[in-house]
Amino acid sequence: MDDRREGGRHGQRRARDELLGGPANLAFDSAGYAWLTNNVKQGQTSSSDVAIVLKPNGKPADGDADWAPTSPLRGGGLLGTGFGVVVDPLENVWFGNVG
């Protein structure tokens, strides 16, 4: 298992904490990107604080276009997103969470 860490001395994260641990739902935007909920951390019972975005070819989104996200997504209150994700008519993506 990958044990690389990112960030500085404070706020270090293990790369394995960002793997798909409990995907439950997904939504597609008009460009074909898949927005996935990630309920728990891989191999753990604690809630995940990331969401995953995949390009139409199935690879993680890497921000290769001006509007494109970079996966995984963090922040904005993401915590155990489990069962809630939707793309609205204006292409805004909304996640529900347990936090």
C-alpha positions in Angstrom: 0.0 0.0 0.0 1.3 3.5 -0.9 2.4 5.3 2.2 3.5 8.6 0.6 2.6 11.7 2.4 1.9 15.1 0.9 1.9 18.6 2.5 4.3 20.0 5.0 5.0 19.1 8.5 1.5 20.1 9.5 -1.6 18.6 7.8 0.2 15.6 6.3 -2.0 13.1 4.6 -1.4 9.5 3.6 -2.0 8.9 -0.1 -3.9 5.7 0.8 -6.5 7.8 2.7 -7.5 9.2 -0.7 -8.3 5.9 -2.4 -11.8 4.9 -3.1 -12.9 3.3 0.1 -16.6 3.4 0.0 -18.0 4.8 -3.2 -21.8 4.9 -3.1 -23.2 7.3 -5.8 -22.0 9.2 -8.8 -23.2 11.9 -11.1 -22.0 12.8 -14.6 -21.6 16.4 -15.9 -22.2 17.4 -19.5 -18.5 16.9 -20.3 -18.7 13.2 -19.2 -16.7 13.7 -16.0 -17.9 11.3 -13.2 -18.2 12.8 -9.7 -18.0 10.1 -7.1 -18.9 10.1 -3.4 -16.3 8.4 -1.1 -17.9 7.5 2.2 -15.0 6.0 4.1 -11.2 5.8 4.0 -9.8 2.7 2.3 -9.6 -0.2 4.8 -10.9 1.9 7.7 -14.2 2.8 9.3 -13.6 6.6 9.5 -15.4 9.0 7.2 -13.5 10.2 4.1 -12.9 13.9 3.6 -12.3 13.6 -0.1 -14.5 13.1 -3.3 -13.2 11.6 -6.5 -13.6 13.0 -10.0 -12.8 10.8 -13.1 -12.3 12.0 -16.6 -14.4 10.4 -19.4 -11.6 8.0 -20.0 -11.7 6.7 -16.4 -8.5 8.4 -15.3 -8.5 10.8 -12.3 -9.3 14.4 -13.3 -6.0 16.4 -13.4 -7.1 20.0 -14.2 -6.0 19.7 -17.8 -8.7 22.3 -18.9 -9.4 25.7 -17.5 -12.6 24.5 -15.9 -11.6 21.0 -15.1 -11.1 19.9 -11.4 -8.2 18.1 -10.0 -9.0 14.9 -8.2 -9.3 14.2 -5.3 -11.4 17.1 -4.1 -10.9 18.4 -0.6 -12.4 21.0 1.6 -15.8 22.7 1.6 -17.1 20.5 4.4 -16.6 17.2 2.6 -17.0 14.4 5.2 -18.5 11.0 4.5 -20.3 12.1 1.3 -21.8 8.6 0.9 -25.1 9.0 -0.7 -25.3 12.5 -2.0 -24.0 13.9 -5.3 -25.8 15.9 -8.0 -24.9 18.1 -11.0 -27.4 20.9 -11.3 -28.5 22.5 -14.6 -25.8 25.2 -14.2 -23.1 22.5 -13.9 -22.5 23.1 -10.2 -21.7 19.9 -8.3 -23.2 19.4 -4.9 -22.2 16.8 -2.3 -24.1 15.8 0.8 -22.2 14.7 3.9 -22.5 13.5 7.5 -20.7 16.5 9.0 
